[in-house]
Amino acid sequence: MPYVDGTTTPPTPEPDKILITDPRYEGIVVDTRYIPETDLLTHIEGSSWTVDYFSQVLDTDSGVNGQSVNKPAQMEQYRRIQNLELKVTTPLTQSQDETSKQMSYTGGGTIYGVLIPNVGDLFLAHVDDGRIGIFELTTSERKSFYKDSVFTVEYTMLDYAGPERLRDMETKTLETFEYIRDYLKAGQNPLVEKDTWTIIRQLHNRYDSMLKQYTKQFMSKEFKTLIAPGQPYPTYDAWLVRAVTEMFQSHDTPELMYLRQLDVDDDQSMACIQLWKVLLEKDPAMMKFVNQRAGLVWVNRFSRNPMLNGIRWSGVQLVVYPIDPELTVDQAFVGLEPVTDAQLQPTPSRKGRLEDLITKSELDTLPYATAPLIHPVLHDDYYVLSKAFYERELGAQSRLESCVWDYLEDRALDNKLLLSLCDTYHGFGMLEMFYYTPIVLLLIRAAIRRI
């Protein structure tokens, strides 16, 4: 230890020197995420102008000469695209012919890369006084060598849409498409054949009305959840309710805002793989492990602790429960009680027999000939769908079950079959409406997105 002399004056501390240096340069941060250009094409500049576009059908020997009223239809053909969105960058400017005093309009804009616009293409659009003008493309330029590109065009008005020109354009139209902007925003082909779009539009309408009717009919105001109809005791299917909450948004219908899931998680058997999980995840490989059969148990099987907000104190008395589920190692140690003998009860249709709502001739035009449209939910003791569905017995499945397999294996769904299910679902038994309506809505949504 050093010796300290009290007479020694301690040194005065000096402040640290301030070092003046140039600030370190920080480069621009590069975002390496890939954003598909198709996601950006919906944000091109310009004001939206909805037109009916007539694209010339060209081959190697065709010329881009525009419309000639006197030319025969086999020499001049069009594809019509209804409600195409054109982005106007140069507003219409008018000019007048000094001799005839006829007004004409010219302008320019941008067209999405959903088609290749050619010089001579036509489109119909409203002009100043509410009349419809016929415009012809005078220039067309691709703005990028990439596959996802837009086209800038210039156009001039040929004439107002008179009967002769319109009749000529209709006669020379080979096929008609509908432009759906929502599909472009979702990365889908926005050009849909007119006949296909007619059915898709009907499915859109049926989807909304079926969902509203479903929640209004099966949502219990007393229990604030979906309750199986026509049963002697309040019966709850936790798997179905969970699927509905995952499948739809809470604001889709007023009833869904108040839909609650009752707690059954203290019984680990309820966590088994079941049909709704397979449908939502669209994974056919999970069918090998799915629980195929279900019965009912009384709520006294579940937790007594009211702090967990369990189903035991909800007022519901019966719960749909798996028969012979695959056990986890924890469940094997605990030991499970047998399922009660209680079963769901059939509920007849209030609209008469389903066979009376759809004729045999209508069924014959749908796929899966000779198969019934649906099986009753209680066709056998398998959960919701029949044994034929779970075991892939092709000749014994209903048309709905075959359509579900098409969905799982990513095959095209038949829109006419879905429309038939929508038009006749009100004739299902109440139990069939309760279980099959969410499946039909899921298939409709898959069909619409696939187009």
Secondary structure as UniProt FT lines:
FT   TURN            6..7
FT   HELIX           37..40
FT   HELIX           41..43
FT   STRAND          47..56
FT   TURN            60..61
FT   TURN            69..70
FT   HELIX           73..75
FT   STRAND          78..96
FT   TURN            98..100
FT   STRAND          103..111
FT   TURN            113..114
FT   TURN            119..120
FT   STRAND          122..126
FT   TURN            128..129
FT   STRAND          132..142
FT   STRAND          151..160
FT   HELIX           163..171
FT   STRAND          173..179
FT   HELIX           181..185
FT   TURN            186..187
FT   STRAND          191..193
FT   HELIX           194..218
FT   STRAND          219..220
FT   TURN            221..224
FT   STRAND          225..226
FT   TURN            229..230
FT   STRAND          235..236
FT   HELIX           238..247
FT   TURN            250..251
FT   HELIX           254..258
FT   TURN            265..266
FT   HELIX           268..271
FT   HELIX           275..281
FT   HELIX           284..288
FT   STRAND          293..298
FT   HELIX           299..301
FT   HELIX           306..308
FT   HELIX           311..313
FT   STRAND          318..322
FT   HELIX           329..334
FT   HELIX           354..356
FT   HELIX           360..364
FT   TURN            369..370
FT   TURN            377..378
FT   HELIX           387..390
FT   TURN            391..392
FT   HELIX           394..396
FT   HELIX           399..408
FT   TURN            409..410
FT   HELIX           415..424
FT   HELIX           425..427
FT   HELIX           430..450
//
